Amino acid sequence: MLRTLLRIVLLLIIVAAVAAFFVGYRMAGPNEASEPASAVGTAGRVVDPGSAREVGADIGEKVADGANQARRIASNAALTAKIKSKMALDDTVEAARIDVDTAEGVVTLNGTVESPAQRERAMQLARETDGVTSVIDRLTIR
């Protein structure tokens, strides 16, 4: 869980840096940033601005895909946290014995409970959470 959160934070930092670069580039305007016919790269070779734009567009698409993936991961993590919080606050469910996994709104409950009533309550808490589309019951009764 911690590893996933670190990945999300790192990805958001990268997305923010790229976004800041593009915002700065756009704000420069046509008067301040004239377009050269050719540019010289750090290795002394001539760089074609058209191909540089294409590479930049490809990078932008990859960053957007990464941002969308990060959003999905964050959404799943938030949904899992909501359900675990509800279970922790409920007196009838032993939240420490129940593992909650979330993927695209589908919640899977794994673990052990003491009674059918606890199983039903855990299922009910998961179903009643906003954003949950279905709940898969893999709980076992002692």
ZIBEL-V757167 format. One line per field, one symbol per residue. psi: psi as a letter, one per 20 degrees, with the letter a starting at -180 (. if undefined). burial: # if it has 24 or more other C-alpha atoms within 12 Angstrom, else .. A space follows every 50 residues. Layout:
psi: ???
burial: ???
This chain:
psi: ghgghgggggghggggggghghghghihrhhhnqoqhqqprhjjqppohg hhggggggggghggghggghggghggggggggghgghhiphipnhhjppp ppokippppqaqrhrhghghgggggghippiphrppokqqp.
burial: .......#..##..#..#................................ ............#..##..#..########.###.##.....###..### ###.#########....##########.#..#..###.#...
